[in-house]
Amino acid sequence: MKPRSKLIAKFLCGLLAAAWQITALSQAWPAKTVRIIAPTEVGTPTDVVMRGIASSLQQSLGQSIFVENLPQSFAIIGMQACVNAAADGYTFCGPSSSAITLNPLLYRNINYDPVKQLAPVINLGTIKACIVVHPSVPANNIAELVALAKAKPNGIDWGSWGNGSFSHLYWAWVENTSGARFLHVPYKTPSQATVALMAGEVKVMFNTPALMGPLVKAGKLKAVAVTGSVRSEHLPGVASFKEQNLDLDYLGWIGLFAPAATRREVVTRMNLEVNKLLKDSSFVETIMKRSSVDPVGGTPEDFAAFTKADRETAQALVRLANIKPEYAHRTCRDACAADLTPRTILEKVSCHTPLQKSRCVFSRSF
């Protein structure tokens, strides 16, 4: 055999060996327990979806998969754990959009870069939301609500669960596009804001149709709009933003990521397996729709493009809300040691329970 032919033969053998190794690695994975970090509290839509995926994938992948909840500090602790984990294919994370697109805009010291340090795996789904009002508010759509606010500037309280929460960003958008003026009243959590709305302490709020639907049907609240372009099956009688000629299509979402250096074949395998789940009608009905999550799926490249567009929309909304980046403390103890009262409750402190720093737990994500 000529020297040139020998070189070509060696090169081809090398390629075949590499291809075989990649195939073998893909087939061998997973060889041990897989961890999914959920940077949110137990029971949230994100947590429910992650646990549903873990339970289902255990059967198809033949390995144990467990969900670890790390909700502290606006999901920052969980995301740091994800980006710092070994990129060996055995750690994934399932954050909501807040941890990926909003945290970098709201905090100076999150110590993780979602673009550089994470590999997008799959867009699990988008989360619809709705704008609800106290039954005493004589408005049945956004136009009527805006008209009331214009007639009485700062006379209608809009509840949120803090700086940069979806309710806060939609408040800013409605004000800036309509010229109406609502009084922003931030609470610590969505549940606290909901209780305040039902008690009439605030008149407007923003939350998921799955949670608000039963309250609306019971006559305890009224829904005036559902975000996005289509109606929610939880509130079929409520017009969508698009139907009301409102052009903001900014939805919450849940995604699956891996540390950036995770092998491509592992990311591809996980993507394929989860795509199968998102096309399974039983999984969609019992896990996704129960949490107001509309399945999306697609390739890792699709998800990367989606998050890029979402970041651009988030940047515009944060500017509208005039939110300035601040330092996020790792724990409430850090905040107390610095003697800082979170800005999110300073706007109307006199109307609510005084801040108890030993129990300061804040939540922005669904």
C-alpha positions in Angstrom: 0.0 0.0 0.0 1.3 3.4 -0.9 2.2 5.9 1.9 -0.6 8.2 0.8 -3.2 5.4 0.8 -2.0 4.3 4.3 -2.5 7.8 5.6 -6.0 7.9 4.2 -6.8 4.5 5.6 -5.6 5.6 9.1 -7.6 8.8 8.9 -10.8 6.9 7.9 -10.2 4.4 10.7 -9.8 7.2 13.1 -13.1 8.7 12.1 -14.9 5.4 12.4 -13.4 4.9 15.9 -14.5 8.4 17.0 -18.0 7.8 15.6 -18.2 4.5 17.4 -17.0 6.1 20.7 -19.7 8.8 20.4 -22.4 6.2 19.7 -21.2 4.1 22.6 -21.2 7.1 25.0 -24.7 8.0 23.9 -26.0 4.5 24.3 -24.2 4.1 27.7 -25.7 7.3 29.1 -27.1 7.5 31.7 -25.0 5.0 33.7 -25.9 6.5 37.0 -28.4 8.7 38.8 -29.3 12.0 37.1 -30.0 15.2 39.0 -32.4 17.9 37.9 -32.1 21.2 39.9 -35.4 23.0 40.3 -34.5 26.6 41.5 -38.1 27.1 42.8 -40.3 26.1 45.7 -42.0 22.7 45.9 -45.5 22.9 44.4 -44.9 25.6 41.8 -45.7 24.9 38.1 -41.9 24.6 37.5 -41.5 22.1 40.3 -44.5 20.0 39.2 -43.3 19.9 35.6 -39.7 18.9 36.6 -41.0 16.1 38.9 -43.3 14.9 36.1 -40.4 14.7 33.7 -38.1 13.0 36.2 -40.7 10.4 37.0 -41.4 9.7 33.3 -37.8 9.6 32.1 -36.8 7.1 34.8 -38.8 4.6 32.8 -37.5 5.5 29.4 -33.9 6.0 30.4 -33.7 3.2 33.0 -32.0 5.2 35.6 -33.0 7.1 38.8 -33.7 10.8 38.3 -34.2 13.1 41.3 -35.3 16.7 41.6 -33.4 18.9 44.0 -35.2 22.1 44.9 -32.9 25.1 45.5 -35.3 28.1 45.5 -33.2 30.6 47.6 -32.3 34.1 46.6 -34.5 34.5 43.6 -33.3 31.1 42.1 -29.7 32.4 42.1 -28.5 29.6 44.4 -30.0 26.9 42.2 -28.6 28.4 39.0 -25.1 28.8 40.5 -25.2 25.1 41.5 -26.2 24.2 37.9 -23.4 26.2 36.1 -20.8 25.0 38.6 -21.8 21.3 38.4 -19.6 18.8 36.4 -20.6 18.9 32.8 -20.8 15.1 32.7 -24.4 14.7 31.6 -25.7 14.0 35.1 -26.8 17.4 36.2 -29.5 19.4 34.5 -31.6 22.4 35.7 -35.1 23.4 35.1 -35.6 27.1 35.7 -38.5 29.4 34.8 -37.8 32.4 32.6 -37.2 34.7 35.5 -33.9 32.9 36.4 -32.7 33.1 32.8 -33.9 36.4 31.3 -34.8 38.6 34.3 -32.1 37.9 36.9 -29.2 39.2 34.8 -31.2 42.5 34.4 -32.3 42.9 38.0 -29.2 41.9 40.0 -25.5 42.9 39.8 -24.0 39.9 41.5 -25.8 36.7 40.4 -22.4 35.1 39.5 -23.7 33.1 36.6 -24.1 33.9 32.9 -27.1 32.0 31.3 -25.8 32.5 27.8 -22.1 31.5 28.3 -22.5 28.9 31.1 -25.6 27.0 30.1 -26.5 24.7 27.2 -30.1 25.0 26.2 -31.7 21.5 26.0 -35.4 22.1 25.3 -38.2 24.6 25.8 -40.7 22.7 28.0 -43.5 25.2 27.6 -44.9 28.6 28.0 -47.0 29.8 31.0 -50.2 31.8 30.3 -51.2 34.4 32.8 -54.3 36.5 33.4 -55.1 39.9 34.8 -57.7 39.7 37.5 -59.6 42.3 39.5 -61.6 42.5 42.7 -65.4 41.9 42.0 -66.1 45.5 43.1 -64.1 46.9 40.1 -66.6 47.8 37.3 -64.4 46.5 34.4 -64.7 43.4 32.3 -61.8 44.0 29.9 -58.5 46.0 29.7 -60.0 49.0 28.0 -62.6 49.5 30.8 -59.9 49.0 33.4 -57.7 51.6 31.8 -60.6 54.0 31.6 -61.2 53.7 35.3 -57.6 54.3 36.1 -57.4 57.3 33.8 -60.5 58.8 35.6 -58.8 58.3 39.0 -55.0 58.4 38.6 -53.2 56.3 41.3 -56.6 55.4 42.8 -56.6 51.8 41.7 -54.0 49.6 43.5 -52.1 47.0 41.4 -50.7 44.2 43.4 -47.5 42.3 42.5 -45.0 40.1 44.2 -42.0 42.4 44.0 -39.6 44.2 41.8 -39.3 42.6 38.4 -42.1 40.1 38.9 -44.4 39.5 35.9 -47.2 41.4 37.6 -44.9 44.3 38.0 -43.7 44.3 34.4 -47.2 44.1 33.0 -48.2 47.0 35.3 -45.4 49.0 33.8 -46.4 48.0 30.2 -50.1 48.8 30.7 -49.2 52.2 32.2 -46.7 53.1 29.5 -48.9 52.1 26.6 -52.2 53.4 27.9 -51.3 56.5 29.9 -53.3 55.2 32.8 -51.8 55.4 36.3 -52.2 52.6 38.9 -50.6 52.5 42.3 -48.1 49.6 42.4 -48.3 47.6 45.7 -45.7 44.9 46.0 -46.0 41.9 48.3 -43.5 39.1 49.1 -45.2 36.3 47.2 -47.9 35.7 44.7 -50.1 34.0 47.3 -49.9 37.0 49.6 -50.9 39.3 46.7 -53.8 37.0 45.9 -55.1 37.1 49.5 -54.8 40.9 49.4 -56.8 41.0 46.2 -59.6 38.9 47.5 -59.7 41.1 50.7 -60.0 44.2 48.5 -56.6 45.6 49.7 -55.6 45.9 46.1 -57.9 45.9 43.1 -55.8 44.4 40.3 -53.3 41.5 40.0 -51.7 39.1 37.6 -51.4 35.3 38.0 -51.9 32.0 36.2 -55.3 30.9 34.9 -55.0 27.5 36.6 -54.8 29.3 40.0 -57.2 32.1 39.3 -59.8 30.1 37.4 -61.5 28.5 40.4 -61.7 31.9 42.1 -63.2 33.5 39.1 -65.8 30.8 38.7 -66.7 31.1 42.3 -67.3 34.8 41.8 -64.5 35.8 44.2 -62.5 37.5 41.4 -63.0 38.7 37.9 -60.6 38.1 35.0 -60.3 40.9 32.4 -57.6 39.4 30.1 -55.5 36.4 29.4 -51.9 37.0 28.1 -50.9 35.8 24.7 -52.8 35.2 21.5 -55.2 32.5 22.5 -57.6 32.0 25.4 -57.0 29.7 28.3 -59.0 26.5 28.8 -59.1 27.5 32.5 -60.8 30.8 31.6 -62.5 30.1 28.2 -64.8 33.1 28.5 -62.0 35.7 28.9 -60.6 37.4 25.8 -56.8 37.1 25.1 -54.5 40.1 24.8 -54.5 39.6 21.0 -58.3 39.7 20.9 -58.2 43.0 22.8 -55.7 44.4 20.4 -52.9 44.4 22.9 -49.6 43.6 21.2 -47.5 42.4 24.1 -46.8 38.7 23.8 -44.5 38.1 26.8 -45.2 34.8 28.5 -43.4 33.0 31.3 -41.8 29.7 30.3 -40.0 26.7 31.7 -36.9 25.2 30.1 -34.3 22.5 30.6 -30.6 23.4 30.6 -27.3 21.7 31.2 -23.9 23.0 32.1 -22.4 24.5 29.0 -19.7 21.9 28.3 -22.1 18.9 28.5 -21.5 16.5 25.6 -23.7 17.3 22.6 -24.9 13.7 22.3 -26.2 13.8 25.8 -28.0 17.0 25.2 -29.5 15.6 22.0 -30.6 12.4 23.7 -32.3 14.3 26.6 -33.9 16.6 24.0 -35.3 13.6 22.1 -36.7 11.9 25.2 -38.4 15.0 26.5 -39.8 15.9 23.1 -41.5 12.5 23.3 -43.1 13.4 26.6 -44.4 16.7 25.3 -46.2 14.9 22.5 -47.7 12.4 24.9 -51.3 13.4 25.5 -51.5 11.8 28.9 -48.4 13.6 30.1 -49.6 16.9 28.7 -53.0 16.5 30.4 -51.8 15.4 33.8 -48.6 17.4 34.2 -48.5 20.3 31.8 -52.0 21.6 31.5 -52.6 21.2 35.2 -49.9 23.8 35.7 -51.1 26.2 33.0 -48.1 25.2 30.9 -48.5 24.9 27.2 -46.0 22.4 25.8 -43.5 23.7 23.2 -40.6 21.3 22.5 -38.3 21.6 19.5 -34.5 21.5 19.1 -31.8 23.0 21.4 -31.3 25.6 18.6 -34.9 26.5 18.6 -34.7 27.1 22.3 -31.6 29.2 22.1 -33.3 31.5 19.5 -36.4 31.7 21.7 -34.4 32.7 24.8 -32.5 35.4 22.8 -35.8 37.0 21.7 -37.2 36.7 25.2 -34.2 38.5 26.7 -34.8 41.4 24.3 -38.5 41.7 25.3 -37.5 41.5 29.0 -34.9 44.3 28.6 -37.6 46.5 27.1 -40.0 45.8 29.9 -37.4 46.4 32.6 -36.6 49.8 31.0 -40.4 50.6 31.0 -40.6 49.7 34.7 -37.5 51.9 35.4 -35.9 49.1 37.4 -32.2 49.6 38.2 -30.0 46.6 38.9 -29.3 46.0 42.6 -27.3 43.6 44.7 -29.0 40.3 45.4 -28.1 38.9 48.9 -27.5 35.2 49.1 -29.7 34.9 52.2 -32.0 36.9 54.3 -29.3 36.9 57.0 -27.0 38.7 54.6 -29.7 41.4 54.0 -30.3 41.7 57.7 -26.6 42.1 58.4 -26.4 44.9 55.9 -29.6 46.4 57.5 -31.3 46.6 54.1 -35.0 46.7 53.6 -35.8 45.3 50.2 -37.0 48.0 47.8 -39.8 45.8 46.7 -41.9 46.6 49.8 -41.0 50.3 50.3 -43.6 51.7 48.0 -46.6 51.2 50.3 -45.3 49.8 53.6 -47.8 51.5 55.7 -50.7 49.5 54.3 -49.2 46.0 55.0 -47.6 43.9 57.7 -44.2 45.3 58.7 -41.2 43.5 57.3 -40.0 40.7 59.5 -36.4 40.3 58.4 -36.0 36.9 60.0 -38.7 35.6 57.6 -37.9 37.6 54.4 -38.7 35.2 51.6 -39.4 36.7 48.3 -40.6 35.0 45.1 -40.8 36.3 41.5 -41.2 33.2 39.4 -44.2 31.0 38.7 
